[in-house]
C-alpha cells in the first residue's frame, strides 16, 4: 500500500483505489501496533525478578473478555476478511492495465515482499485469524494444570465463536450479494404481456405496463436454498427453466440471453447448491407468478408412473390458492435421479421450515379469533384432501 500511495502523490496510478484493494489494512496496522504495545507493557509488568512469567495471567489480560481489546482486534480482522473477495476481484480488474502490471512487478522486487506475490500478501491477515484458534489448541494440548486448562479453554471458546461469527457474516453477505445480482437481472413481464388476449381499457395500459413486485427479491432475511436448471413440461413441450428456491418462495424463470461475463463480488465462496459463476450474468424472465412455499404440494413421480407416462426423473408441483382451489400444475424433469431427489428434499425441508415460521409469526394468537377454520396451510397433511390421491 505504501508504494502505491507514494506513486499517487506523484500523480501516477490515479485510477487505483487503495481502500478497495487493501480494505482496512491501515486499521489492522493500528490495532496490531496497539496489541504489541500492550503486550510489551504487560510483559514488563508481570515478569518476575527471577525471569519467570505468569503466562496464563498474561493471556487473560490480552485475550480475555474483561476489556474490549480482543473484540476490537477480531472486528477489525472481520472487516478485512469480508472485503477480501472484493479486493481480489478489484485486483483482477487493475491487472488489465499495463501501468499497474509494471508497478506490481516493480513492487515484487522489494526485499520486504520476501518473494511473495500480492495475492499472497492480501490473504495473510485472513490466514492469521483462521490460525489463531490452532495456536491456542496447541497451547492447550501442552498444558497439564487443570486450572490453566480451564482458562485457555475459555479463551479458545471465544476465538472459535469469533470464527463462527465471521462465517455467518460471510454466508449472509454472499447470499445478499446473490440476491442483488438476481434482482438486477430478473425481468417481470407486465400483465399486458402475460395476458395479451385480455381486454384492458386504454387508460389502464400505462399503469399496468410494469409490475409492482420488481424489487421483491432483495430482503435482508431472505435466503437462497437452491437454484439451477430444470425441464418444464407444462405445455407438453420440454422447456429449460432456471428455478430459484428461496426460504419463503419458489421462482420459475426462463433464460433470456447471456450477458458479458461478470463476476459477483462474492461468488467464489458460493456453495455447491447454487448456480455456477457462468450463470451469474444471465437474464431471468419470470414464468407466470412466484409460488409461496405454503401454497403447493409435491408429488414425486414413481418409477411405475414415470415409465407409463414417459417421465423420467420427474416431480410435480400442485399449486393451490388460499381457498384450496387448484390453480396450476407444474411438471419438472431433472437431469438425473440424484438431482431430482436433491430438489425434492430441499423443497420439502424449505416448506417445513416456512410452515413453522408462519405458525410462530402469522397464525399464533390470531387463528382462534380472526382466521377462518378453512384457511389452513396446504402443507398440513392432516388437512390436505389431496394427500392420499397424490
C-alpha positions as CSV (number, residue, x, y, z in Angstrom):
1,X,0.0,0.0,0.0
2,X,2.8,2.4,0.9
3,X,4.4,2.4,-2.7
4,X,1.0,2.8,-4.3
5,X,0.2,5.9,-2.2
6,X,3.6,7.4,-2.9
7,X,3.1,6.8,-6.6
8,X,-0.3,8.5,-6.4
9,X,1.2,11.5,-4.6
10,X,3.5,11.9,-7.7
11,X,0.4,11.7,-10.0
12,X,0.8,8.1,-11.2
13,X,-1.7,5.2,-10.9
14,X,-4.5,7.6,-10.0
15,X,-7.1,5.1,-11.3
16,X,-6.3,2.6,-8.5
17,X,-8.3,2.8,-5.2
18,X,-6.2,1.7,-2.2
19,X,-9.2,1.5,0.0
20,X,-10.8,-1.2,-2.2
21,X,-7.6,-3.1,-2.9
22,X,-6.3,-3.2,0.7
23,X,-9.5,-2.7,2.6
24,X,-9.0,-1.6,6.2
25,X,-5.3,-2.5,6.3
26,X,-4.5,0.8,8.0
27,X,-6.9,-0.2,10.8
28,X,-5.3,-3.6,11.1
29,X,-1.9,-2.0,11.4
30,X,-3.1,0.3,14.2
31,X,-4.8,-2.5,16.2
32,X,-1.8,-4.8,15.8
33,X,0.6,-2.0,16.9
34,X,-1.7,-1.3,19.9
35,X,-1.7,-5.0,20.7
36,X,2.1,-5.3,20.6
37,X,2.4,-2.2,22.7
38,X,0.0,-3.6,25.3
39,X,1.8,-7.0,25.2
40,X,5.2,-5.4,25.9
41,X,3.8,-3.3,28.7
42,X,2.1,-6.3,30.4
43,X,5.2,-8.5,29.9
44,X,7.4,-5.9,31.7
45,X,4.8,-5.6,34.4
46,X,4.3,-9.3,35.1
47,X,7.8,-10.7,34.6
48,X,9.4,-11.7,38.0
49,X,12.9,-10.8,39.2
50,X,14.0,-14.4,38.6
51,X,12.8,-14.2,35.0
52,X,9.7,-16.3,35.4
53,X,6.5,-15.1,33.8
54,X,2.9,-16.0,34.7
55,X,1.8,-16.8,31.1
56,X,-1.8,-17.5,32.0
57,X,-2.2,-14.1,33.6
58,X,-0.7,-12.5,30.5
59,X,-3.1,-14.4,28.2
60,X,-6.1,-13.5,30.3
61,X,-5.2,-9.8,30.2
62,X,-4.5,-9.9,26.4
63,X,-7.3,-12.3,25.2
64,X,-9.8,-12.4,28.0
65,X,-13.2,-10.8,27.9
66,X,-12.5,-8.2,30.7
67,X,-11.9,-5.5,28.1
68,X,-12.6,-4.7,24.5
69,X,-9.1,-5.3,23.3
70,X,-9.8,-8.8,21.9
71,X,-13.2,-7.8,20.5
72,X,-11.7,-4.7,18.7
73,X,-9.0,-6.8,17.1
74,X,-11.5,-9.5,16.0
75,X,-13.9,-7.0,14.4
76,X,-11.0,-5.3,12.5
77,X,-10.0,-8.7,11.0
78,X,-13.6,-9.5,10.3
79,X,-13.9,-6.3,8.2
80,X,-10.8,-7.1,6.3
81,X,-11.9,-10.7,5.6
82,X,-15.3,-9.5,4.4
83,X,-13.6,-7.2,1.9
84,X,-11.1,-9.8,0.8
85,X,-13.0,-11.3,-2.2
86,X,-13.9,-7.8,-3.4
87,X,-10.2,-7.0,-3.2
88,X,-9.3,-10.0,-5.4
89,X,-11.9,-9.1,-8.0
90,X,-10.6,-5.5,-8.0
91,X,-7.0,-6.7,-8.4
92,X,-8.0,-8.7,-11.5
93,X,-9.5,-5.5,-13.0
94,X,-6.4,-3.5,-12.1
95,X,-4.2,-6.1,-13.8
96,X,-5.8,-5.3,-17.1
97,X,-3.9,-2.0,-17.0
98,X,-0.3,-2.4,-18.2
99,X,0.8,0.5,-16.0
100,X,-0.4,-1.3,-12.9
101,X,1.2,-4.6,-14.1
102,X,4.6,-2.9,-14.4
103,X,4.1,-1.3,-11.0
104,X,3.3,-4.7,-9.4
105,X,6.4,-6.3,-10.9
106,X,8.5,-3.5,-9.5
107,X,7.0,-3.9,-6.1
108,X,7.6,-7.7,-6.1
109,X,11.4,-7.0,-6.3
110,X,11.2,-5.3,-2.9
111,X,13.0,-7.4,-0.3
112,X,10.1,-6.8,2.2
113,X,7.9,-8.9,0.0
114,X,10.1,-12.0,0.6
115,X,9.4,-13.2,-2.9
116,X,5.7,-13.3,-2.1
117,X,3.1,-12.2,-4.7
118,X,0.5,-9.5,-4.0
119,X,-2.2,-12.2,-3.7
120,X,-0.1,-14.0,-1.0
121,X,0.2,-10.8,1.0
122,X,-3.5,-10.0,0.7
123,X,-4.5,-13.4,2.1
124,X,-2.1,-13.2,5.1
125,X,-4.5,-11.4,7.5
126,X,-7.2,-13.9,6.7
127,X,-4.8,-16.8,7.4
128,X,-3.9,-15.1,10.7
129,X,-7.4,-15.0,12.1
130,X,-8.0,-18.6,10.9
131,X,-4.8,-19.9,12.6
132,X,-5.3,-18.2,15.9
133,X,-7.5,-20.9,17.4
134,X,-5.0,-23.5,16.2
135,X,-2.3,-21.8,18.3
136,X,-4.4,-21.9,21.4
137,X,-5.3,-25.6,20.8
138,X,-1.6,-26.3,20.6
139,X,-1.0,-24.5,23.9
140,X,-3.9,-26.3,25.5
141,X,-2.6,-29.7,24.4
142,X,0.7,-29.0,26.1
143,X,-0.8,-27.7,29.4
144,X,-1.1,-30.0,32.3
145,X,-2.5,-27.8,35.1
146,X,-6.3,-28.2,35.2
147,X,-7.0,-24.5,36.2
148,X,-4.8,-23.3,33.4
149,X,-6.6,-25.6,31.0
150,X,-9.9,-24.1,32.0
151,X,-8.6,-20.6,31.4
152,X,-7.2,-21.5,28.0
153,X,-10.4,-23.4,27.0
154,X,-12.4,-20.2,27.7
155,X,-10.1,-18.1,25.5
156,X,-10.3,-20.8,22.8
157,X,-14.1,-20.8,23.0
158,X,-14.1,-17.0,22.4
159,X,-11.8,-17.4,19.4
160,X,-13.9,-20.2,17.9
161,X,-17.0,-18.1,18.5
162,X,-15.3,-15.2,16.6
163,X,-14.7,-17.5,13.6
164,X,-18.3,-18.7,13.6
165,X,-19.4,-15.1,13.7
166,X,-17.2,-14.4,10.7
167,X,-18.5,-17.4,8.9
168,X,-22.1,-16.3,9.5
169,X,-21.2,-12.8,8.2
170,X,-19.6,-14.3,5.0
171,X,-22.6,-16.5,4.4
172,X,-25.1,-13.6,4.8
173,X,-23.0,-11.3,2.6
174,X,-22.6,-14.0,-0.1
175,X,-26.3,-14.7,-0.1
176,X,-27.3,-11.0,-0.1
177,X,-24.8,-10.3,-3.0
178,X,-26.5,-13.1,-5.0
179,X,-30.0,-11.7,-4.2
180,X,-28.9,-8.3,-5.6
181,X,-27.5,-10.0,-8.7
182,X,-30.7,-11.9,-9.3
183,X,-32.8,-8.8,-8.8
184,X,-30.7,-6.8,-11.2
185,X,-31.1,-9.5,-13.9
186,X,-34.7,-10.6,-13.3
187,X,-37.5,-9.5,-15.7
188,X,-41.1,-9.3,-14.6
189,X,-43.4,-9.5,-17.6
190,X,-46.2,-6.9,-17.4
191,X,-49.8,-8.0,-17.1
192,X,-50.3,-6.8,-20.7
193,X,-47.5,-9.2,-21.9
194,X,-48.8,-12.1,-19.9
195,X,-52.4,-11.7,-20.9
196,X,-52.2,-10.4,-24.4
197,X,-55.7,-11.5,-25.3
198,X,-57.2,-9.9,-22.2
199,X,-59.2,-6.7,-22.8
200,X,-57.6,-3.8,-21.0
201,X,-59.0,-0.2,-21.2
202,X,-56.6,2.1,-23.0
203,X,-56.3,4.4,-20.0
204,X,-55.1,1.5,-17.8
205,X,-52.4,0.1,-20.1
206,X,-49.8,2.6,-19.0
207,X,-50.4,1.9,-15.3
208,X,-50.2,-1.9,-16.0
209,X,-47.0,-1.7,-18.1
210,X,-44.8,-2.5,-15.1
211,X,-45.1,-4.9,-12.2
212,X,-45.1,-3.5,-8.6
213,X,-43.0,-6.6,-7.5
214,X,-39.9,-5.6,-9.4
215,X,-38.0,-5.2,-6.1
216,X,-39.4,-8.3,-4.5
217,X,-36.3,-10.4,-4.4
218,X,-33.9,-8.5,-2.2
219,X,-34.6,-8.8,1.5
220,X,-32.0,-8.9,4.4
221,X,-33.8,-12.0,5.8
222,X,-34.3,-14.0,2.5
223,X,-32.1,-16.9,1.9
224,X,-31.4,-18.8,-1.3
225,X,-31.7,-22.5,-0.7
226,X,-31.0,-23.9,-4.2
227,X,-31.0,-22.8,-7.8
228,X,-30.5,-24.5,-11.1
229,X,-31.9,-25.7,-14.4
230,X,-34.9,-28.0,-14.7
231,X,-37.1,-29.0,-17.7
232,X,-40.7,-27.8,-17.5
233,X,-43.3,-29.8,-19.3
234,X,-46.4,-27.6,-18.7
235,X,-47.1,-27.0,-22.4
236,X,-46.3,-30.6,-23.4
237,X,-43.0,-29.4,-25.0
238,X,-39.9,-29.6,-22.9
239,X,-38.7,-26.1,-21.9
240,X,-35.5,-25.5,-20.0
241,X,-36.2,-23.3,-16.9
242,X,-34.0,-21.8,-14.3
243,X,-35.6,-22.4,-10.9
244,X,-34.7,-20.5,-7.7
245,X,-35.8,-21.8,-4.4
246,X,-35.8,-19.2,-1.6
247,X,-36.7,-19.9,2.1
248,X,-40.2,-18.5,1.5
249,X,-41.0,-18.8,-2.2
250,X,-40.1,-20.6,-5.5
251,X,-39.5,-18.6,-8.6
252,X,-39.6,-20.2,-12.0
253,X,-37.8,-18.3,-14.8
254,X,-36.5,-18.9,-18.3
255,X,-33.2,-17.8,-19.7
256,X,-33.3,-14.7,-22.0
257,X,-29.7,-14.4,-23.1
258,X,-26.3,-14.4,-21.6
259,X,-24.6,-11.1,-21.0
260,X,-20.9,-10.4,-20.9
261,X,-19.3,-12.4,-18.2
262,X,-19.4,-10.6,-14.9
263,X,-18.3,-12.0,-11.6
264,X,-20.4,-11.5,-8.5
265,X,-18.4,-9.9,-5.7
266,X,-18.5,-12.9,-3.5
267,X,-19.4,-15.9,-5.8
268,X,-16.1,-17.6,-5.2
269,X,-17.4,-18.5,-1.7
270,X,-20.8,-19.6,-3.0
271,X,-21.8,-23.1,-2.0
272,X,-22.3,-26.1,-4.3
273,X,-26.1,-25.8,-4.2
274,X,-26.1,-22.5,-6.0
275,X,-25.5,-21.7,-9.6
276,X,-22.0,-21.5,-11.1
277,X,-20.3,-18.3,-12.0
278,X,-21.1,-18.9,-15.6
279,X,-24.8,-18.3,-14.8
280,X,-24.1,-15.2,-12.7
281,X,-24.9,-12.7,-15.5
282,X,-27.9,-14.4,-17.2
283,X,-31.3,-12.6,-17.6
284,X,-34.3,-14.3,-16.0
285,X,-37.8,-13.9,-17.3
286,X,-40.3,-14.9,-14.6
287,X,-42.7,-17.6,-15.7
288,X,-46.2,-16.9,-14.5
289,X,-46.0,-16.0,-10.8
290,X,-43.8,-16.9,-7.8
291,X,-45.1,-19.7,-5.6
292,X,-45.3,-19.3,-1.9
293,X,-43.9,-22.4,-0.2
294,X,-47.2,-23.0,1.7
295,X,-49.3,-23.0,-1.4
296,X,-48.2,-26.1,-3.3
297,X,-47.8,-29.9,-2.8
298,X,-45.0,-32.0,-4.1
299,X,-45.8,-35.3,-5.9
300,X,-42.8,-37.4,-6.6
301,X,-43.3,-39.4,-9.8
302,X,-42.6,-43.1,-9.0
303,X,-40.8,-45.4,-11.4
304,X,-44.1,-47.1,-12.4
305,X,-45.8,-43.7,-13.1
306,X,-42.7,-42.4,-14.9
307,X,-42.5,-45.5,-17.1
308,X,-46.2,-45.3,-18.1
309,X,-46.1,-41.6,-18.8
310,X,-42.5,-41.5,-20.1
311,X,-41.5,-39.1,-17.4
312,X,-38.0,-39.9,-16.2
313,X,-36.7,-38.2,-13.0
314,X,-39.8,-36.1,-12.7
315,X,-41.8,-34.5,-9.9
316,X,-44.9,-32.4,-10.0
317,X,-46.0,-29.3,-8.1
318,X,-49.7,-28.9,-7.5
319,X,-50.4,-25.3,-6.6
320,X,-53.5,-24.1,-4.6
321,X,-54.8,-20.7,-3.7
322,X,-55.9,-19.6,-0.2
323,X,-59.3,-21.2,-0.9
324,X,-57.8,-24.6,-1.6
325,X,-58.6,-24.4,-5.3
326,X,-56.0,-26.0,-7.6
327,X,-54.8,-23.2,-9.9
328,X,-51.8,-24.6,-11.7
329,X,-49.8,-27.8,-12.0
330,X,-46.1,-27.7,-12.9
331,X,-44.3,-30.9,-14.1
332,X,-40.5,-30.8,-13.8
333,X,-37.8,-33.2,-15.0
334,X,-34.3,-33.2,-13.6
335,X,-31.1,-34.3,-15.4
336,X,-30.5,-37.2,-13.0
337,X,-32.3,-39.2,-10.3
338,X,-29.9,-37.7,-7.7
339,X,-30.7,-34.2,-8.8
340,X,-34.4,-34.9,-8.6
341,X,-34.0,-36.3,-5.0
342,X,-32.0,-33.2,-4.0
343,X,-34.7,-30.8,-5.4
344,X,-37.4,-32.7,-3.6
345,X,-35.5,-32.9,-0.3
346,X,-34.7,-29.1,-0.4
347,X,-38.3,-28.2,-1.3
348,X,-39.8,-30.3,1.5
349,X,-37.3,-29.0,4.1
350,X,-37.9,-25.4,3.0
351,X,-41.7,-26.0,3.2
352,X,-41.5,-27.4,6.7
353,X,-39.3,-24.5,7.9
354,X,-41.5,-21.9,6.2
355,X,-44.6,-23.5,7.8
356,X,-43.1,-23.3,11.2
357,X,-42.2,-19.7,10.6
358,X,-45.8,-18.9,9.6
359,X,-47.1,-20.8,12.7
360,X,-44.9,-18.8,15.0
361,X,-45.5,-15.4,13.5
362,X,-48.6,-15.0,11.5
363,X,-51.0,-17.5,13.0
364,X,-50.0,-17.5,16.7
365,X,-52.6,-15.7,18.7
366,X,-54.8,-14.9,15.7
367,X,-56.1,-18.3,14.4
368,X,-58.6,-18.6,17.3
369,X,-60.1,-15.1,16.9
370,X,-59.8,-14.0,13.3
371,X,-58.6,-16.7,11.0
372,X,-61.3,-18.8,9.3
373,X,-61.1,-22.5,10.1
374,X,-60.7,-23.4,6.4
375,X,-57.8,-21.0,5.8
376,X,-55.3,-23.7,6.6
377,X,-51.8,-24.0,5.1
378,X,-51.7,-26.6,2.3
379,X,-48.6,-28.1,3.8
380,X,-50.7,-29.6,6.7
381,X,-51.0,-33.2,5.5
382,X,-53.7,-34.0,8.0
383,X,-56.0,-31.3,6.5
384,X,-55.0,-31.9,2.9
385,X,-57.8,-33.6,1.0
386,X,-55.4,-34.5,-1.9
387,X,-52.6,-36.3,0.0
388,X,-54.0,-39.8,-0.4
389,X,-54.5,-39.4,-4.1
390,X,-51.1,-37.8,-4.7
